Amino acid sequence: MITVFRLNLVAINEVKAQEKSFTGFLARGLFYTILRQINPKLAEETHAKKTAPAPFSIKPPHTIREGKLKILPYKIPQGALFSIEITSLDTALSDALAQAMLNIGNEVQLGKDGKALITSVDVRQVEEDELLKTKPIDKFNIHFHTPTYFRISSPHYTWQTTRILPLPEPNHMLSNLYRIWNTYMDEQIDEEYLTWLQQQPILIARAQNINTHRHYEHPEKGVFTIGFTGKTYYTLAQDTYQEDMACITHQLLKLAEYSNVGGNRTAGYGWITVKTPQGA
């Protein structure tokens, strides 16, 4: 089961990311502060987990203006209303976060000097069955709201030489979602899906407003990540089309809207919305 915690806040003073950084890192810091107060051991275990996809993702500070999503990537003005979402894919983590939300208090720290007042916390749960209600789609488009990238690994590489791909390449995206699904969901997806992906069955039909962004996680150490934003339209190739694989693709895309996709999901990277043909 997926649990989404939405914190609605108002900035007491101006909240700023570090120079050349991203407010998603502040939101991740808040997550660990909240969790550490209620379960320090789980916070440490979650932070130390490197081999499997992270059990949570974050939607960074954002607001809705005139019905449109507005990301606040660098700073939040004093007095501004905004929200942060924490999505948990793990039951134990969800239980700990639920307990933490009951004891969180009214004021939270965001970064070194930023402070915000919590006005409300909304919690909703998404059953796995909801993600399994799919149709065999033949096209879809994705809006990448926050910087997104994929890690390219190989048996011939060590972890130090893993490559970063800041492009909306569908195979790496869906392989990443396959790993997330099989790590945290009950009904497993067979490896046959990965074999199908090797046929390059999903094509990029069009890309729109693709931009790359460099954000420093630790500016003083020069540690940065590069990701892309924008919109991409995909189509499933007719010569490799299989209805069961198209349904699994739809299933993974539904997961992605909660889990985020790619690297740095825990800092608000890889936030996407998906549109499929009407009725799917």
Buried (B, 14 or more C-beta within 10 A) or exposed (E): BBBBBBBBBBBBBBBBBBEEBBBBBBBBBBBBBBBBBBBEEBBEEBBEEEEEBBBBBBBBBBBEEEEEEEBBBBBBEEEBEBBBBBBBBBEEBBBBBBBBBEEBEEEBBBBEEBBBEBEEBEEEEBEBEEBBEBEBBBBBBBBBBBBBBBEEEEEEEEEEEEEBBBBBBBBBBBBBBBBBBBBBBEEEBEEEBBEBBEEEBBEEEEBEEBEEBEBBBEBEEEEBBEBBBBBBBBBBEEEBEBEEBBBBBBBBBBBBBBBBBBBBBBBBBBBBBBBBEEEB
